[in-house]
Amino acid sequence: MLVIEGLTRRFGTKAAVDDVSLEIPAGSFVGVIGRSGAGKSTLLRLINRLNDPTAGRIRFGDRDVTALNGAALRAWRADCAMIFQQFNLVGRLDVLTNVLLGRLNKVSTGTSVLRLWSADDRAIALSALDSFDMGSFAHQRAESLSGGQQQRVAIARALVQEPKILLADEPIASLDPRNTKLVMDALQRINKEFGITVLCNLHSLDLARAYCDRLVGMAAGKVVFDGRGFDLTDDVARRLYGLEAGDVVDETVPVAPKAEREKAFA
């Protein structure tokens, strides 16, 4: 279980995350929602330790994540993979090599520098690509792919880290409706098939309700809602988004009912 206790991060006098406490059971799919500037991205970066907290603590099992450094911190970042809005692929490298970079924590420095990947590592990377219908692009340069394809490659790269937690920071922000569905389906597949805990920052309330088992709503750095999708009423949405509430309900993305999608992973 991931346990967050009184987590705070200040930038000068502003609290981007303000005294947040949460318990995230293993295998959860949690959507973190709220308007821009609510603290969603900072919360995920604190969990991954890309930012250090001003106060509070993060625990995962018997590990005090906030106390980690050096090799222990690198091991945590392997266990807690992160997917970014910008994909963060190396455009000039082929797709397979980009995915293999997710295996860096499993191989020696010499192997990674010289790209002397083992047959097992290549098989794992190709299997991850195939699972997201990207195997046929393995030897294509990453920069030649569409945004949705690049994001699926980024998800495959995170999967080959063999993480226990996957953090997705606005992974669909720049995608069209079709690619939005493909990426969200890919995240759900990771959650259902592999039992990996997923925390995903989302702007669309419809998508959050459709895919996430639990929603955590943030405003001004604080958690102001924590519950299931059907508890997220229009009144709660207005509390989270104010006048933007109507804009974040997206009717353009075709999403099958949650029960039907979960049958595919049973």
FENVEN-V980948 format. One record per helix or strand of 2 or more residues. SS is the DSSP state (alpha for helix, beta for strand). FROM is the first residue (numbers start at 1). LEN is the number of residues. Records with the same first field share a line. If there is no record, write none. Layout:
SS: FROM-LEN + FROM-LEN
This chain:
beta: 2-10 + 14-11 + 29-5 + 55-6 + 63-2 + 80-4 + 165-5 + 197-6 + 214-6 + 222-6
alpha: 40-8 + 65-3 + 70-10 + 95-12 + 109-6 + 119-13 + 135-3 + 142-3 + 147-13 + 177-18 + 205-7 + 229-3 + 234-15 + 258-6
